[in-house]
Structure formats: structure tokens, C-alpha cells
Amino acid sequence: MEIRSLHFVIAMVAGWLQREQGEVIAYLKEENKVLREQLGGAQIKFTDSQRRRLARRGKLVGRRGLVALGCIVTPDTISRWYRQLVAAKYDGSKRRGPGRPRTVDELRALVLSMAVDKPDVGLHAA
């Protein structure tokens, strides 16, 4: 009998949590609608930090979820921001040096003098 009552309590708590989450989601959807009405088609300028935060959260929600929410940013934009975020994570350009090291002037002078002194060295008939 105890197990049944425990299941009943768990089911009640789960139902309450689900209803509360549904109310929060409904509120956020309505808030998004109001914000879009306030914008009147104007674009919002996001900072890089805001784009990163929206991209991370949007990836977890998924495309269908974003469409259902009626976000202020299109799902395609969220996807693009996420791809750029991942690409920037694996971009090694900040760790790379300026390129191949320069040839030392002394080495260049030595190679040129060898080429002038012995022009036939290194040439082999096949």
C-alpha cells in the first residue's frame, strides 16, 4: 500500500511541475509576441555575448521548439550563430604564428656564394 501512495504523490508532483512549466512557457510565448509587436519589424542589434547565449540555448531547444516559441530571432539565424560559434571554437588562427620563419641573411649569402663558386654542383644527369 505504501508504494501505491508514493507513486500517487510522485504523479501529483510531476503533474504540478508540468503544469507550472507549461504556464511559464505560455507566458514567454506571449511576451515574445508583445516584443515583436513593439519592434514593428525593426531589427535588434545583438552583442556577440547575446548571440552566443541565444545560440547555445537555441541549439538545445531545436528548430521545432524555436518555431513553436515564436522567437524574436528566426531559427535559421540561431542555427547560423551556432555554426559560427562552433567554427570559432575550433579556429586555431589565434594560436598560429605569423608564418614561416624568415631566412637568415647569412644563410642566404652562403647559398648564393656556393651557387656562384660551383655552378655545376647539384646537377646530376639522369
N, C-alpha and C positions, 0 to 999 in steps of 0.2 A: 504494500500500500504506500510506503514511503517513496518508492521510486516513481510511482504514478503522480504523486503530488509534486515531486521535484520536477518532473517533465512538464507538468502543468504550469508551474512557476516560471520555468525557463521559457516556455512558449509564450506566456504573457509578457515577460520582459522583452523577448525578441520582437513580438508584435508591437509593443510600445516604442522600442527603438526604431523599428522600420517606419512606423507612422511619423515619428518625430523627424527622421531623416527625410521622409517624403515632404513634410511641411517646409523644412529648410530648403530643399531643392526647389519646391514650388515658389517660395519667396525669392530665391536667387534668380529664377527664370523671369519672374515679374520685374525684379529690379533691373535685369538686363534689358527688358523691353522698354522700361522707363528711360534708361540711359541712352538707348538708341534713339528714342523719340527726342530726347534733349539734344542729341548731337545733330539731328536733322540732316544726316548724310555727310557731315564734316568728318574729316579724318582725325584720328587721335595720334599724337606723336608719342611713341613709347621709347623709354630708355633701354639700353642693352640689358640692364638688370631685369626690367619688367618683361622684356621679350624672353629672356632665359627662364624666368619663373613661369610664365604662361606656357612656354614650350614644354617644360618638364611636366607640368600638371596636365596639359592638354594631351600629351602622349599617353598618360595613364588613363585618361577618360576615354580616349579613342574617338575616331571620326564620327561614329553614330551618336555617341554621347554628346559631342560638341554640337552636332546639328540639332539634337533634341533640346539642348540648353538655349539655343539662340544667342550665341555669344556675340560680343562686340567685334570679334576678330573671326574671319572665316576659318574653317577647318584647314583649307589649303594653306593659308598663311601660317597657322600654327605648325603644320607639317614642315613647311619650308624653314621656319625658325628652328625647329628641332633638328632637321638635317644640317643646318649651318652650325648649330651647337655641337653636334657630334663631329662634324668636319673640323671645327676649331679645336676640339679636344685632342684629335689625333694629328694636328698640323705641327710638324716639327720645325717649322721655319724659324721660330724664336731661339731654338737651341743650336741651330746651324751657324757656322762661322761665315765669313764673308766670301768664301770660295777657296780655290786652290791657292796655296801659298805662292808668293812671288818667287821668281828665280833670282837667286843671289847674283849680283853683278860680277863677282869674282868667278863664279861658275860659268856664266855666260862668256866672259872673256877667255877662259880656259878652253871651252868648246870651240870658240871661233879661232883661237890660235892653233889648235890641233887640226882644224879643217884647212887652214892656210898652209901649215907646215907639211902635212901629209895628206894631200887631197885624195890619194887612192886608197887610204885605209877605210875599211868597212865595205868596200865594193867587192863583191865576190861574183865571179862568173857562174852562171847556173848550168 
